[in-house]
Amino acid sequence: MARKQRSLSEQLRQAIDQDERSRYRISMETGIPQGQLSRFMHSKGGLSLRSVDRLWECLGLGISRDGKRPSKKE
C-alpha cells in the first residue's frame, strides 16, 4: 500500500516545530507577523507564497521529488 504524501503545509509546520529557534525568532527573522504564523501552525489560516518563500529560506529547506531532503550546497 502506498503511503500518503504529506502536504507542503504539513511539511512546513513540521519543519517549524523541529527547528531549534522559537516561533517568535522565526517570525522576527522572516518578517512574518507572529499572529499569522500562529494561525498557520494551528491550521486556522494560510500563508502567501512570499511568506512560504521566506520560511523556506530561513529554515534552509529544499524540494525533491522523492521526498528526501536535498543536501545543502557548500
GILIN-V520621 format. One record per pair of residues at least 12 apart in sequence whose ideal C-beta (glycine too) atoms are under 10 Angstrom apart, sorted by the first residue. I is the first residue (numbers start at 1). J is the second residue. D is the distance in whole Angstrom. If there is no record, write none. Layout:
I&J&D / I&J&D
//
This chain:
3&67&9 / 5&67&7 / 6&67&9 / 8&52&8 / 8&56&10 / 8&63&9 / 9&40&8 / 9&41&10 / 9&43&8 / 9&46&8 / 9&47&8 / 9&52&9 / 10&43&9 / 11&61&8 / 11&63&10 / 11&67&9 / 11&69&10 / 12&40&8 / 12&41&9 / 12&47&8 / 12&51&10 / 12&52&7 / 12&55&6 / 12&56&8 / 12&59&8 / 12&61&8 / 13&40&7 / 13&41&6 / 13&42&9 / 13&43&8 / 15&55&8 / 15&56&8 / 15&58&10 / 15&59&5 / 15&60&9 / 15&61&6 / 15&69&10 / 16&37&8 / 16&40&9 / 16&41&7 / 16&55&7 / 16&58&9 / 16&59&7 / 17&41&8 / 18&59&9 / 19&55&10 / 19&58&9 / 19&59&6 / 19&60&9 / 21&58&8 / 21&59&9 / 23&37&6 / 23&38&7 / 23&41&7 / 24&37&9 / 25&58&9 / 26&54&9 / 26&55&7 / 26&58&6 / 26&59&8 / 27&55&10 / 27&58&10 / 28&58&10 / 29&54&8 / 29&55&9 / 29&57&9 / 29&58&5 / 29&59&10 / 30&50&10 / 30&51&7 / 30&52&10 / 30&53&9 / 30&54&4 / 30&55&6 / 30&56&10 / 30&57&8 / 30&58&5 / 30&59&9 / 31&50&10 / 31&51&9 / 31&54&7 / 31&58&10 / 32&47&7 / 32&48&9 / 32&50&9 / 32&51&5 / 32&52&10 / 32&54&6 / 32&55&7 / 32&58&9 / 33&51&9 / 36&48&9 / 36&51&7 / 37&51&8 / 37&55&8 / 40&52&9 / 40&55&9 / 60&72&7
//
